[in-house]
């Protein structure tokens, strides 16, 4: 019989594959899903997909949304509606020259979380607290030199 505590400790591996389709366009496959990254026309791309940085921001928005939902479910927390907006700033010179001393990553990211709920304030604070510690993409941004700011806008029905 397998020890369930040991089984829970097994790390999960995630894998994606990328193939260059043109100078800037990349096909990305994850499990049975395919999506594309590209650059805008002014950056030499065909603008046939989000940029890699936009995909990173999208991954953050998706993770915040999913983790908030999972935390809410575990708390039996009533989420009536939720939307996320993520904005990030980065110096484009960082990706152009490795020797210029400018980091290519985001230096500032704002996550605006709009949550419609009828839950009391103390339960909302518990949702926020648990979310903060469980979102792996938020943790990834925080572990870089990026300033990550979350702004929660709570609306009542």
MIDRENKE-410295 format. One record per atom (N, C-alpha, C): residue number from 1; atom name; y, x, z. Coordinates in steps of 0.2 Angstrom, whole numbers. Layout:
BEGIN
PT   k  a north  east    up
PT NUM CA     Y     X     Z
...
END
This chain:
BEGIN
PT   k  a north  east    up
PT   1  N    -6     4     0
PT   1 CA     0     0     0
PT   1  C     6     4     0
PT   2  N    11     3    -4
PT   2 CA    17     7    -5
PT   2  C    22     5     1
PT   3  N    25    10     4
PT   3 CA    30     9     9
PT   3  C    36     7     5
PT   4  N    38     1     7
PT   4 CA    44    -2     4
PT   4  C    51     2     6
PT   5  N    51     5    11
PT   5 CA    57     9    13
PT   5  C    57    15     8
PT   6  N    52    18     7
PT   6 CA    52    24     2
PT   6  C    53    22    -5
PT   7  N    51    16    -7
PT   7 CA    52    13   -14
PT   7  C    60    12   -14
PT   8  N    63     9    -9
PT   8 CA    70     8    -9
PT   8  C    74    14   -10
PT   9  N    72    20    -8
PT   9 CA    75    26    -9
PT   9  C    75    30   -15
PT  10  N    71    27   -20
PT  10 CA    70    30   -27
PT  10  C    77    29   -30
PT  11  N    80    34   -33
PT  11 CA    86    34   -37
PT  11  C    84    31   -44
PT  12  N    89    27   -46
PT  12 CA    88    24   -53
PT  12  C    92    28   -58
PT  13  N    89    29   -63
PT  13 CA    92    33   -69
PT  13  C    95    28   -74
PT  14  N   100    30   -76
PT  14 CA   103    26   -82
PT  14  C   104    31   -88
PT  15  N   103    28   -94
PT  15 CA   103    33  -100
PT  15  C   107    29  -105
PT  16  N   111    32  -109
PT  16 CA   114    30  -115
PT  16  C   113    35  -120
PT  17  N   113    33  -126
PT  17 CA   113    38  -132
PT  17  C   119    37  -136
PT  18  N   122    42  -139
PT  18 CA   128    41  -143
PT  18  C   127    45  -150
PT  19  N   129    42  -155
PT  19 CA   128    45  -162
PT  19  C   135    45  -165
PT  20  N   137    50  -168
PT  20 CA   143    51  -172
PT  20  C   143    47  -178
PT  21  N   147    42  -180
PT  21 CA   147    39  -186
PT  21  C   152    41  -191
PT  22  N   158    44  -188
PT  22 CA   163    46  -192
PT  22  C   167    51  -187
PT  23  N   173    53  -190
PT  23 CA   177    58  -186
PT  23  C   178    56  -178
PT  24  N   180    50  -178
PT  24 CA   181    47  -171
PT  24  C   177    41  -169
PT  25  N   173    38  -173
PT  25 CA   169    32  -171
PT  25  C   162    35  -169
PT  26  N   160    32  -163
PT  26 CA   154    33  -160
PT  26  C   150    27  -159
PT  27  N   143    27  -161
PT  27 CA   139    21  -159
PT  27  C   135    23  -152
PT  28  N   136    19  -147
PT  28 CA   133    20  -141
PT  28  C   127    15  -140
PT  29  N   122    17  -137
PT  29 CA   116    12  -136
PT  29  C   114    13  -129
PT  30  N   114     8  -125
PT  30 CA   111     7  -118
PT  30  C   106     2  -118
PT  31  N   100     4  -116
PT  31 CA    94    -1  -116
PT  31  C    94    -4  -123
PT  32  N    94   -11  -123
PT  32 CA    94   -14  -130
PT  32  C   101   -17  -132
PT  33  N   106   -13  -130
PT  33 CA   113   -15  -132
PT  33  C   116    -9  -136
PT  34  N   120   -11  -141
PT  34 CA   124    -7  -145
PT  34  C   131    -8  -145
PT  35  N   136    -3  -144
PT  35 CA   143    -4  -144
PT  35  C   146     2  -147
PT  36  N   152     2  -148
PT  36 CA   156     7  -152
PT  36  C   162     9  -148
PT  37  N   164    15  -149
PT  37 CA   170    18  -147
PT  37  C   173    21  -153
PT  38  N   180    21  -153
PT  38 CA   184    23  -159
PT  38  C   191    25  -156
PT  39  N   194    28  -160
PT  39 CA   201    30  -159
PT  39  C   206    25  -163
PT  40  N   212    24  -161
PT  40 CA   217    20  -165
PT  40  C   218    24  -172
PT  41  N   221    20  -177
PT  41 CA   223    23  -183
PT  41  C   227    30  -182
PT  42  N   232    29  -178
PT  42 CA   237    34  -177
PT  42  C   234    41  -174
PT  43  N   228    40  -171
PT  43 CA   224    46  -168
PT  43  C   219    48  -173
PT  44  N   218    46  -179
PT  44 CA   213    48  -184
PT  44  C   207    44  -184
PT  45  N   207    38  -180
PT  45 CA   201    34  -180
PT  45  C   202    28  -185
PT  46  N   197    23  -185
PT  46 CA   198    17  -189
PT  46  C   199    11  -185
PT  47  N   200    12  -178
PT  47 CA   202     7  -174
PT  47  C   197     1  -174
PT  48  N   190     3  -174
PT  48 CA   185    -1  -174
PT  48  C   181    -2  -168
PT  49  N   184     0  -162
PT  49 CA   182    -1  -156
PT  49  C   187     2  -151
PT  50  N   185     0  -144
PT  50 CA   190     3  -139
PT  50  C   189    11  -139
PT  51  N   194    14  -136
PT  51 CA   194    21  -135
PT  51  C   189    23  -129
PT  52  N   187    29  -129
PT  52 CA   182    31  -123
PT  52  C   186    29  -116
PT  53  N   192    31  -116
PT  53 CA   196    29  -110
PT  53  C   196    22  -108
PT  54  N   197    18  -114
PT  54 CA   197    10  -113
PT  54  C   190     8  -110
PT  55  N   185    11  -113
PT  55 CA   178     9  -111
PT  55  C   177    11  -103
PT  56  N   180    17  -101
PT  56 CA   180    19   -94
PT  56  C   183    13   -90
PT  57  N   189    11   -92
PT  57 CA   193     6   -88
PT  57  C   189     0   -88
PT  58  N   186    -2   -94
PT  58 CA   182    -8   -94
PT  58  C   176    -8   -90
PT  59  N   173    -2   -89
PT  59 CA   167    -1   -85
PT  59  C   170    -2   -78
PT  60  N   175     0   -76
PT  60 CA   178    -1   -69
PT  60  C   179    -8   -68
PT  61  N   183   -12   -73
PT  61 CA   184   -19   -72
PT  61  C   177   -23   -71
PT  62  N   172   -21   -75
PT  62 CA   166   -25   -75
PT  62  C   163   -23   -68
PT  63  N   163   -17   -66
PT  63 CA   159   -16   -60
PT  63  C   163   -19   -54
PT  64  N   169   -19   -54
PT  64 CA   173   -23   -48
PT  64  C   171   -30   -48
PT  65  N   171   -33   -54
PT  65 CA   169   -40   -55
PT  65  C   162   -41   -53
PT  66  N   157   -37   -55
PT  66 CA   150   -38   -53
PT  66  C   149   -37   -46
PT  67  N   152   -32   -43
PT  67 CA   150   -30   -36
PT  67  C   154   -35   -31
PT  68  N   160   -38   -33
PT  68 CA   163   -43   -29
PT  68  C   159   -49   -29
PT  69  N   156   -51   -35
PT  69 CA   152   -57   -35
PT  69  C   145   -56   -31
PT  70  N   142   -50   -31
PT  70 CA   136   -49   -27
PT  70  C   138   -49   -20
PT  71  N   143   -46   -18
PT  71 CA   145   -46   -11
PT  71  C   147   -53    -8
PT  72  N   150   -57   -13
PT  72 CA   152   -64   -11
PT  72  C   145   -68   -10
PT  73  N   141   -67   -14
PT  73 CA   134   -70   -14
PT  73  C   131   -68    -7
PT  74  N   131   -62    -6
PT  74 CA   128   -60     1
PT  74  C   131   -63     7
PT  75  N   137   -64     6
PT  75 CA   141   -67    12
PT  75  C   142   -74    12
PT  76  N   139   -77     7
PT  76 CA   139   -84     6
PT  76  C   147   -86     5
PT  77  N   150   -82     1
PT  77 CA   158   -83     1
PT  77  C   159   -87    -5
PT  78  N   164   -92    -5
PT  78 CA   165   -96   -10
PT  78  C   171   -93   -15
PT  79  N   168   -91   -21
PT  79 CA   173   -88   -26
PT  79  C   174   -94   -31
PT  80  N   180   -97   -32
PT  80 CA   181  -102   -36
PT  80  C   183   -99   -43
PT  81  N   186   -94   -43
PT  81 CA   188   -90   -50
PT  81  C   190   -83   -48
PT  82  N   189   -79   -53
PT  82 CA   191   -72   -52
PT  82  C   193   -69   -59
PT  83  N   198   -65   -59
PT  83 CA   199   -61   -65
PT  83  C   202   -54   -63
PT  84  N   201   -49   -67
PT  84 CA   203   -42   -66
PT  84  C   207   -39   -71
PT  85  N   212   -36   -70
PT  85 CA   216   -32   -75
PT  85  C   216   -25   -72
PT  86  N   215   -20   -77
PT  86 CA   215   -13   -75
PT  86  C   219    -9   -80
PT  87  N   224    -5   -77
PT  87 CA   228    -1   -81
PT  87  C   227     6   -78
PT  88  N   227    11   -83
PT  88 CA   227    18   -81
PT  88  C   232    22   -85
PT  89  N   234    28   -82
PT  89 CA   238    32   -85
PT  89  C   235    39   -85
PT  90  N   236    43   -91
PT  90 CA   233    49   -92
PT  90  C   238    53   -97
PT  91  N   238    59   -96
PT  91 CA   242    64  -100
PT  91  C   238    65  -106
PT  92  N   240    63  -112
PT  92 CA   236    64  -118
PT  92  C   235    72  -120
PT  93  N   240    76  -117
PT  93 CA   239    83  -119
PT  93  C   233    86  -115
PT  94  N   231    83  -110
PT  94 CA   225    85  -106
PT  94  C   219    86  -111
PT  95  N   218    81  -115
PT  95 CA   212    81  -120
PT  95  C   213    85  -126
PT  96  N   219    88  -127
PT  96 CA   220    92  -133
PT  96  C   219    99  -132
PT  97  N   219   102  -126
PT  97 CA   219   109  -125
PT  97  C   216   111  -118
PT  98  N   211   114  -118
PT  98 CA   207   115  -111
PT  98  C   211   120  -107
PT  99  N   216   124  -111
PT  99 CA   219   130  -107
PT  99  C   226   128  -105
PT 100  N   228   122  -106
PT 100 CA   235   120  -105
PT 100  C   236   118   -97
PT 101  N   231   118   -93
PT 101 CA   232   116   -86
PT 101  C   233   109   -85
PT 102  N   232   105   -90
PT 102 CA   233    97   -89
PT 102  C   226    94   -89
PT 103  N   225    90   -83
PT 103 CA   219    87   -83
PT 103  C   218    82   -88
PT 104  N   212    81   -91
PT 104 CA   211    76   -96
PT 104  C   210    69   -93
PT 105  N   208    68   -86
PT 105 CA   206    62   -84
PT 105  C   213    58   -82
PT 106  N   211    52   -80
PT 106 CA   217    47   -77
PT 106  C   220    50   -71
PT 107  N   226    50   -71
PT 107 CA   229    52   -64
PT 107  C   231    46   -60
PT 108  N   232    40   -63
PT 108 CA   233    34   -59
PT 108  C   230    28   -62
PT 109  N   226    24   -58
PT 109 CA   223    18   -61
PT 109  C   225    12   -56
PT 110  N   227     7   -58
PT 110 CA   228     1   -54
PT 110  C   223    -5   -56
PT 111  N   220    -7   -51
PT 111 CA   215   -13   -52
PT 111  C   218   -19   -49
PT 112  N   220   -24   -53
PT 112 CA   223   -30   -50
PT 112  C   217   -35   -50
PT 113  N   216   -38   -44
PT 113 CA   210   -42   -43
PT 113  C   213   -49   -41
PT 114  N   212   -54   -46
PT 114 CA   214   -61   -44
PT 114  C   208   -65   -42
PT 115  N   209   -68   -36
PT 115 CA   203   -71   -33
PT 115  C   206   -78   -31
PT 116  N   202   -83   -33
PT 116 CA   204   -90   -31
PT 116  C   198   -92   -26
PT 117  N   200   -93   -20
PT 117 CA   195   -95   -15
PT 117  C   198   -99    -9
PT 118  N   194  -103    -6
PT 118 CA   197  -107     0
PT 118  C   194  -104     7
PT 119  N   192   -98     6
PT 119 CA   189   -94    12
PT 119  C   195   -92    17
PT 120  N   194   -92    23
PT 120 CA   199   -89    28
PT 120  C   200   -82    27
PT 121  N   206   -80    29
PT 121 CA   208   -73    28
PT 121  C   203   -67    31
PT 122  N   200   -69    37
PT 122 CA   196   -64    39
PT 122  C   189   -63    35
PT 123  N   187   -68    32
PT 123 CA   182   -67    27
PT 123  C   184   -64    21
PT 124  N   190   -65    19
PT 124 CA   192   -61    13
PT 124  C   193   -54    14
PT 125  N   195   -52    20
PT 125 CA   195   -45    22
PT 125  C   188   -42    22
PT 126  N   183   -46    24
PT 126 CA   176   -43    25
PT 126  C   174   -42    17
PT 127  N   175   -47    13
PT 127 CA   174   -46     6
PT 127  C   177   -40     3
PT 128  N   183   -39     4
PT 128 CA   186   -33     2
PT 128  C   183   -26     5
PT 129  N   182   -26    11
PT 129 CA   179   -20    14
PT 129  C   172   -19    11
PT 130  N   168   -24    11
PT 130 CA   161   -22     8
PT 130  C   162   -20     1
PT 131  N   166   -23    -3
PT 131 CA   167   -22   -10
PT 131  C   169   -14   -11
PT 132  N   174   -12    -7
PT 132 CA   176    -5    -8
PT 132  C   171     0    -7
PT 133  N   166    -1    -2
PT 133 CA   161     4    -1
PT 133  C   155     3    -6
PT 134  N   155    -2   -10
PT 134 CA   149    -3   -15
PT 134  C   150    -2   -22
PT 135  N   156    -2   -24
PT 135 CA   157    -1   -32
PT 135  C   156     6   -34
PT 136  N   151     8   -38
PT 136 CA   150    15   -40
PT 136  C   155    17   -45
PT 137  N   158    13   -49
PT 137 CA   163    15   -54
PT 137  C   169    17   -50
PT 138  N   171    12   -45
PT 138 CA   177    14   -41
PT 138  C   176    21   -38
PT 139  N   170    22   -35
PT 139 CA   169    28   -31
PT 139  C   170    34   -36
PT 140  N   167    33   -42
PT 140 CA   168    38   -47
PT 140  C   175    40   -49
PT 141  N   180    35   -49
PT 141 CA   187    36   -51
PT 141  C   190    40   -44
PT 142  N   188    37   -38
PT 142 CA   191    40   -32
PT 142  C   189    47   -31
PT 143  N   183    49   -33
PT 143 CA   181    56   -32
PT 143  C   184    61   -37
PT 144  N   187    58   -42
PT 144 CA   191    63   -46
PT 144  C   198    64   -43
PT 145  N   203    67   -47
PT 145 CA   209    68   -44
PT 145  C   214    61   -46
PT 146  N   211    56   -48
PT 146 CA   214    50   -49
PT 146  C   216    46   -43
PT 147  N   222    44   -43
PT 147 CA   224    39   -38
PT 147  C   222    32   -40
PT 148  N   218    29   -36
PT 148 CA   215    22   -38
PT 148  C   218    17   -33
PT 149  N   222    12   -35
PT 149 CA   225     7   -31
PT 149  C   222     1   -33
PT 150  N   220    -3   -28
PT 150 CA   218   -10   -29
PT 150  C   223   -15   -26
PT 151  N   224   -20   -30
PT 151 CA   229   -25   -28
PT 151  C   225   -32   -28
PT 152  N   224   -35   -22
PT 152 CA   221   -41   -22
PT 152  C   226   -47   -22
PT 153  N   226   -51   -26
PT 153 CA   230   -57   -27
PT 153  C   226   -63   -25
PT 154  N   227   -66   -19
PT 154 CA   223   -72   -17
PT 154  C   226   -78   -18
PT 155  N   223   -82   -22
PT 155 CA   226   -89   -23
PT 155  C   222   -94   -20
PT 156  N   225  -100   -18
PT 156 CA   221  -105   -15
PT 156  C   221  -111   -20
PT 157  N   215  -114   -20
PT 157 CA   214  -120   -25
PT 157  C   219  -126   -23
END
